[in-house]
């Protein structure tokens, strides 16, 4: 602890580097919010207890003074405390640990509770067979009914994935045990683009986050970066016929599996048409 944060930070937003952060899409969003909101760092977690350093190695670099230093895995807490306390944020940017996941989750959630957090939103990203030319697919879930309905109203659905999980899954399980509401948002990145970061995926996560949490931030610069990213990827694959053809096949599959809402008929219109169809097939009996 470097300083005492405000006791009223109702929402926590977190992202963890590593396996659950494909193309740095999620951690980019938290770092962006820290920068745009001028959030204050107030605490960090010592990495020594949670990492196998031969697997998750620290980095060595030469600083501005020409001195060599080691950069260890960062796990930093920041607070943003505006005049409207209901919009206060606890921001957490960390690295998925190798060891002691339950102890790690307890540390993070203990900090959240001490800051008065009532709702946690985790951001993540994965690699998937999706085209870069379509709207970024965002999946997610929540452990609390009203938050789950909120995500569903936004068009965020569970992916149905089963298999090895990331630390955010363990965090949601631990949060549920405490009775703390938690939701997750996960961006699906095209697996054939190996460069990082992916600002288009980050922008999609940020957009969904801003629909979930009231944050006073204008994401215009990230939106511009997302547009530039798509143009750059188009240029990169245009000279590679095999990749270009593969992307076209992905587009056709994606459009079938995930038709855009703009292409779908309005739900109320569909209901009216079904009711009209049933009336024609089963006209009312005059005799009652």
C-alpha positions as CSV (number, residue, x, y, z in Angstrom):
1,X,0.0,0.0,0.0
2,X,1.4,3.4,-1.1
3,X,-1.5,5.4,0.1
4,X,-5.1,5.0,1.4
5,X,-7.7,5.0,-1.4
6,X,-11.2,6.4,-1.1
7,X,-13.6,4.0,0.7
8,X,-16.3,4.4,-2.0
9,X,-15.3,2.9,-5.3
10,X,-18.4,1.0,-6.3
11,X,-17.0,-0.5,-9.5
12,X,-13.9,-2.4,-10.2
13,X,-12.5,-3.0,-13.8
14,X,-9.7,-5.4,-14.2
15,X,-7.6,-7.2,-16.8
16,X,-4.8,-9.7,-16.6
17,X,-1.9,-10.1,-19.0
18,X,-1.0,-13.5,-20.3
19,X,-3.1,-16.4,-21.5
20,X,-6.5,-14.6,-21.1
21,X,-5.3,-11.4,-22.9
22,X,-4.8,-12.3,-26.6
23,X,-3.2,-9.5,-28.5
24,X,-3.1,-7.4,-25.3
25,X,-6.7,-6.4,-26.0
26,X,-7.9,-6.4,-22.4
27,X,-4.9,-4.9,-20.6
28,X,-4.8,-2.2,-23.2
29,X,-8.2,-1.0,-22.1
30,X,-7.4,-0.8,-18.4
31,X,-4.1,1.0,-19.2
32,X,-6.1,3.4,-21.5
33,X,-8.5,4.2,-18.7
34,X,-5.7,4.8,-16.2
35,X,-4.2,7.2,-18.6
36,X,-7.3,9.0,-19.7
37,X,-8.8,9.3,-16.2
38,X,-5.4,10.2,-14.7
39,X,-6.1,7.4,-12.1
40,X,-3.8,7.2,-9.1
41,X,-1.7,4.1,-8.3
42,X,-2.1,3.3,-4.6
43,X,-1.0,-0.4,-4.2
44,X,0.6,-3.4,-5.9
45,X,1.1,-7.1,-5.2
46,X,4.6,-8.5,-4.7
47,X,5.1,-11.0,-7.5
48,X,7.5,-13.3,-5.6
49,X,4.8,-15.5,-4.2
50,X,2.7,-16.0,-7.3
51,X,5.0,-16.7,-10.3
52,X,7.3,-19.4,-11.5
53,X,9.9,-17.1,-12.9
54,X,11.4,-19.8,-15.2
55,X,8.0,-20.0,-16.9
56,X,6.9,-16.4,-16.7
57,X,10.2,-14.6,-16.8
58,X,10.8,-11.0,-15.6
59,X,12.4,-8.6,-18.2
60,X,15.7,-6.9,-18.0
61,X,16.2,-3.4,-19.5
62,X,18.5,-0.4,-19.5
63,X,16.9,2.6,-18.0
64,X,17.3,6.3,-19.0
65,X,20.4,6.6,-16.7
66,X,22.1,3.7,-18.5
67,X,21.6,1.4,-15.6
68,X,20.3,-2.2,-16.0
69,X,17.2,-3.1,-14.1
70,X,14.7,-5.9,-13.8
71,X,11.1,-5.4,-14.5
72,X,9.0,-7.8,-12.5
73,X,5.4,-8.9,-13.3
74,X,3.2,-5.9,-12.5
75,X,0.0,-6.1,-10.5
76,X,-1.1,-2.6,-9.8
77,X,-4.2,-1.0,-8.2
78,X,-5.4,2.5,-9.2
79,X,-8.3,4.6,-8.1
80,X,-10.4,7.2,-9.9
81,X,-12.5,9.2,-7.6
82,X,-14.7,11.8,-9.3
83,X,-17.1,14.3,-7.6
84,X,-19.9,11.9,-8.3
85,X,-19.0,9.0,-6.0
86,X,-21.3,6.6,-7.8
87,X,-18.8,6.8,-10.8
88,X,-15.7,6.0,-8.7
89,X,-13.5,3.2,-10.1
90,X,-11.0,0.7,-8.8
91,X,-8.8,-0.2,-11.8
92,X,-6.5,-3.3,-11.6
93,X,-4.0,-4.2,-14.2
94,X,-2.1,-7.5,-13.5
95,X,-0.5,-10.6,-14.8
96,X,-2.1,-14.0,-14.6
97,X,-0.2,-15.9,-11.8
98,X,1.4,-19.3,-12.2
99,X,0.9,-20.2,-8.5
100,X,-1.6,-19.9,-5.6
101,X,-4.6,-18.8,-7.6
102,X,-6.9,-18.9,-4.6
103,X,-4.6,-16.8,-2.5
104,X,-4.2,-14.4,-5.4
105,X,-8.0,-14.1,-5.9
106,X,-8.4,-13.5,-2.1
107,X,-5.9,-10.6,-2.2
108,X,-7.6,-8.9,-5.2
109,X,-11.1,-9.3,-3.8
110,X,-10.1,-8.3,-0.3
111,X,-8.8,-5.0,-1.8
112,X,-12.0,-4.6,-3.7
113,X,-14.1,-5.1,-0.6
114,X,-12.0,-2.6,1.4
115,X,-12.7,0.0,-1.3
116,X,-16.4,-0.5,-1.2
117,X,-16.6,-2.3,-4.5
118,X,-20.1,-3.7,-5.3
119,X,-19.6,-4.8,-8.9
120,X,-16.5,-6.2,-10.7
121,X,-16.1,-6.3,-14.5
122,X,-13.3,-8.4,-15.9
123,X,-12.0,-7.9,-19.4
124,X,-10.3,-10.6,-21.4
125,X,-9.5,-11.7,-25.0
126,X,-8.9,-15.0,-26.8
127,X,-7.9,-16.1,-30.3
128,X,-10.6,-17.5,-32.5
129,X,-11.5,-18.4,-36.1
130,X,-13.1,-15.0,-36.8
131,X,-12.4,-12.5,-39.6
132,X,-10.8,-9.1,-38.8
133,X,-13.3,-7.4,-41.2
134,X,-16.4,-8.0,-39.1
135,X,-17.6,-6.5,-35.8
136,X,-15.6,-8.0,-32.9
137,X,-17.4,-10.8,-31.3
138,X,-17.8,-10.2,-27.5
139,X,-18.9,-13.0,-25.2
140,X,-19.3,-12.9,-21.5
141,X,-21.3,-14.0,-18.4
142,X,-22.2,-12.8,-14.9
143,X,-22.7,-14.4,-11.5
144,X,-25.6,-12.1,-10.6
145,X,-29.0,-12.0,-12.3
146,X,-29.4,-8.2,-12.9
147,X,-25.9,-8.0,-14.3
148,X,-26.5,-11.1,-16.4
149,X,-29.7,-9.5,-17.9
150,X,-27.7,-6.3,-18.6
151,X,-25.1,-8.2,-20.6
152,X,-27.9,-10.1,-22.4
153,X,-29.6,-6.9,-23.3
154,X,-26.3,-5.7,-24.8
155,X,-26.2,-8.8,-27.0
156,X,-23.4,-10.4,-25.0
157,X,-23.8,-14.1,-24.8
158,X,-21.9,-17.0,-23.1
159,X,-19.5,-18.7,-25.5
160,X,-20.4,-22.2,-24.3
161,X,-16.6,-22.9,-23.8
162,X,-15.5,-25.8,-21.7
163,X,-11.9,-26.5,-21.0
164,X,-8.8,-25.0,-19.3
165,X,-9.8,-21.7,-17.7
166,X,-8.1,-18.4,-17.0
167,X,-7.7,-16.6,-13.6
168,X,-10.7,-14.5,-14.2
169,X,-12.9,-17.6,-14.0
170,X,-11.4,-18.3,-10.6
171,X,-12.0,-14.7,-9.6
172,X,-15.7,-14.9,-10.6
173,X,-16.1,-18.1,-8.6
174,X,-14.5,-16.5,-5.6
175,X,-16.5,-13.3,-6.0
176,X,-19.7,-15.3,-6.1
177,X,-18.8,-17.0,-2.8
178,X,-18.5,-13.6,-1.2
179,X,-21.9,-12.5,-2.7
180,X,-20.1,-9.9,-4.9
181,X,-21.5,-9.3,-8.4
182,X,-19.1,-9.9,-11.2
183,X,-19.4,-10.0,-15.0
184,X,-16.9,-10.7,-17.7
185,X,-16.4,-9.4,-21.3
186,X,-14.2,-11.3,-23.7
187,X,-13.1,-10.2,-27.2
188,X,-12.6,-12.8,-29.9
189,X,-9.4,-12.0,-31.9
190,X,-8.6,-13.3,-35.4
191,X,-6.0,-16.1,-34.8
192,X,-4.2,-15.4,-38.1
193,X,-3.1,-11.9,-37.1
194,X,-0.1,-12.3,-34.9
195,X,0.7,-8.7,-34.2
196,X,-0.2,-7.1,-30.9
197,X,-1.9,-5.0,-29.7
198,X,-5.2,-5.2,-31.5
199,X,-6.9,-1.8,-31.0
200,X,-10.1,-3.0,-32.8
201,X,-10.7,-5.7,-30.1
202,X,-9.7,-3.2,-27.4
203,X,-12.2,-0.6,-28.7
204,X,-14.9,-3.3,-28.8
205,X,-14.3,-4.2,-25.2
206,X,-14.2,-0.5,-24.2
207,X,-17.5,0.2,-26.0
208,X,-19.2,-2.7,-24.2
209,X,-17.7,-1.6,-20.9
210,X,-19.1,1.9,-21.4
211,X,-22.5,0.4,-21.9
212,X,-22.2,-1.4,-18.6
213,X,-20.5,1.2,-16.4
214,X,-20.8,5.0,-16.4
215,X,-17.3,6.3,-17.2
216,X,-16.6,9.8,-18.3
217,X,-14.3,9.1,-21.1
218,X,-14.3,9.8,-24.9
219,X,-12.9,6.9,-26.8
220,X,-12.5,8.7,-30.1
221,X,-8.7,8.1,-30.3
222,X,-9.1,4.4,-29.7
223,X,-11.9,4.3,-32.4
224,X,-9.4,5.9,-34.8
225,X,-6.7,3.4,-34.0
226,X,-9.2,0.6,-34.5
227,X,-10.0,1.9,-38.0
228,X,-6.3,2.2,-38.9
229,X,-5.7,-1.3,-37.6
230,X,-8.3,-2.8,-40.0
231,X,-6.8,-0.9,-43.0
232,X,-3.3,-2.0,-42.1
233,X,-4.4,-5.7,-41.8
234,X,-6.2,-5.5,-45.2
235,X,-3.0,-4.2,-46.8
236,X,-0.9,-6.9,-45.2
237,X,-3.1,-9.8,-46.4
238,X,-3.9,-8.4,-49.8
239,X,-0.6,-9.6,-51.1
240,X,-1.1,-13.1,-49.7
241,X,-3.7,-14.9,-51.9
242,X,-4.0,-17.9,-49.6
243,X,-4.6,-15.8,-46.5
244,X,-7.0,-13.5,-48.4
245,X,-9.1,-16.5,-49.5
246,X,-9.0,-17.9,-46.0
247,X,-10.4,-14.6,-44.6
248,X,-13.2,-14.7,-47.2
249,X,-14.2,-18.2,-46.1
250,X,-14.2,-17.0,-42.5
251,X,-16.4,-14.1,-43.4
252,X,-19.0,-16.4,-45.0
253,X,-19.0,-18.7,-41.9
254,X,-19.1,-15.8,-39.5
255,X,-22.1,-14.2,-41.3
256,X,-24.0,-17.4,-41.1
257,X,-23.2,-18.1,-37.4
258,X,-23.5,-14.5,-36.1
259,X,-25.8,-12.5,-38.4
260,X,-25.6,-8.8,-37.6
261,X,-28.5,-7.3,-35.7
262,X,-29.0,-4.8,-38.5
263,X,-29.7,-7.7,-40.9
264,X,-32.3,-9.2,-38.5
265,X,-36.0,-8.3,-38.5
266,X,-37.3,-6.4,-35.6
267,X,-38.5,-8.8,-32.8
268,X,-41.9,-7.0,-32.5
269,X,-42.5,-7.3,-36.2
270,X,-41.7,-11.0,-36.1
271,X,-44.2,-11.5,-33.3
272,X,-46.9,-9.6,-35.2
273,X,-46.3,-11.7,-38.4
274,X,-46.5,-14.9,-36.4
275,X,-49.7,-13.9,-34.7
276,X,-51.2,-12.9,-38.1
277,X,-50.1,-16.3,-39.6
278,X,-51.7,-18.2,-36.7
279,X,-55.0,-16.2,-37.1
280,X,-55.2,-17.1,-40.7
281,X,-54.5,-20.8,-40.0
282,X,-56.9,-20.9,-37.0
283,X,-59.8,-18.4,-37.6
284,X,-62.0,-17.8,-34.6
285,X,-65.0,-20.0,-34.3
286,X,-68.2,-17.9,-34.6
287,X,-70.1,-20.3,-32.5
288,X,-67.7,-19.7,-29.5
